Amino acid sequence: MLGAAVAAGLALGALTAPAAGAVDNRALRGAETAGPKVDTGSPVRVNQVGYLTHGPKKGTVVTSATKPLKWTLRAADGTKRASGTTTPAGVDPSSRQNVQTFDFSEVTGKGEGYTVTVDGKKSEPFTIGDNLYSSLRTDSLAYFYHNRSGTKIDGDLVGAKYARPAGHDKAAPHRGDTDVPFQQGGSDYRRNVSGGWYDAGDQGKYVVNGGISVAQLMSAFERTRTAKGADAKPLGDGRLTVPEHGNGTPDILDEARWEMDFLLRMQVPKGKPLAGMAFHKTHDKQWTGIPTRPDQDKQQRVLRPPSTAATLNLAAAAAQSARLFKPYDPDFSARCLHSARTAWDAAKAHPNMFASDQDSTGGGAYGDSNVKDEFYWAAAELFITTGDNAYRKAFLESRLHGDVDALFPRGGAMSWSSTAGLGALDLATVPNQLTDKQRDAVRTMVTKAADRYASDSAKSAYGVPYAPMGGKYEWGSNSQVLNNMIVLATAHDLTGKTRYRDAVLRGMDYLLGANPLNQSYVTGYGERNSHHQHHRFWAHQLDAKLPNPAPGSLAGGPNSGLQDPVAHKKLKGCAPAMCYIDDIMAFSTNEITINWNAPLAWISSYVDDLGNSKTGMAMS
Ligand code: 9MR
């Protein structure tokens, strides 16, 4: 059933994208233009989680007024703590709303239950404090344990309602990932591709997406080695939701290892055609229905042909894990490095094996026919880990090197199909053998990109550091916002400039409620949070016995494309940043995936460090 829906949904995309861009002021009917009727609650928009004590504190009000209005900040008991006047900001093109902004950054009194009132309308409540993001750091990382394949999810760790039997192991009724056939072009053999994380609402496992996700988890940890004010302890052994407590390895690396072991299994073994390449993906032969608990999936699993993109993802992620695991497990580290080098050589020998965009029966396509970015990223990681000149030459001579827009797309962001920036960020921050001049050049690319995202944030009435091409929000736009925030946060780590830090925090405000829909896109965080995301086990909306998504799960967010039947029907005519609905079947706006939660985890770690570290907040 879903298969048809997916196919139909994807075909709808081209037909339905609403016209974005120019906004006619005369068309304003009150504060908002005509569009689908949605309940957006209070017009006063704030970060529904809260504001860091020493960070910026801004919000937005949707109003037909064009003259400044009075705003009042009240504590939980109703006492007035501050007031001021709003600043008219005209029509916000992403929402077609007439808006004004307010700023109470000077308030540093800690407390819960604050509200802002404008024109008699009260915001959702929020906190001012330092430890706002500690639980988000752990919850956003727990997402990965919850979505492990091939192992039972332990109720003692996650709570009884989220516990489930192992998915895709050998037990009946399903056929497991331990013995998956690969049949193509004369090849006919079987592989054990068990383990790893399920990609998303579906239970496919895709190397292109797994690679960037595990890399961003590892980078959240690697950042603590180099960035001032970054603390490794909250990511350490015994601190996160993983069963490997007490093994002496930081928990975040234990989680990364679960995926790395799977990625290594996806490499074509010696002696087989295309040895060293990585299979693009493994998933069900046909789409399963929703809900389907992973252990109840009866579909045959299939392996899809190797691709250059997947192979380079493996090379990059394995090279990074080789250096990070060295102190904890030298044998594993050596195995990763060998796999990374082998993958690189195989990709060089087969540079044009592209996964098709049409291969979406039973699983997502993740088609990608431009792998210059994957070559750049893999070369950078291999160089950082080994210092070998061949790898250095590969990225220095890449056409992407020096091209800020190619590394960090401004009309979008880094993503599974645009990975070069991951390499550049690591070259800029992780100790390596670049010359000082070369390293400065890379750092300048990062700060130039951050300058652009910071100015996009400053221009946006909602402070969002995202200015997509043609104003159209992409599938998974929230992850694009977060990936731009990672560039900003890295620029802040490198320079200490508050402008970058503030743009990250403004991005957080947007994701947690200060947006055109008054929606917090993270389950369990904020009064109006998303909790019906598309997921085959966390499918409470369809079956009351199943749980909602676990806290810390990020919805994909507004998507101008409306490529699913629910969004298509209910959101027709939506303004780009309002093309979102918290419905389990609106998968093109409301899915959850590892590559969206990974940047959320990276950023949560960064903002939690800011809150905890006087150094982080004090830098200017
Ligand atoms: O994140 C992917 C997005 O960039 C694509 O536009 C979209 C359609 O091809 O697919 C998204 O990825 C989905 C994948 O194909 C299957 N698992 C769920 C992913 C998130 O929706």
Residues whose N, C-alpha, C, O or C-beta is under 5 A from the ligand:
A	BS01	9MR	D199 A200 D202 G364 A365 Y366 W475 G476 F587 E591 T593
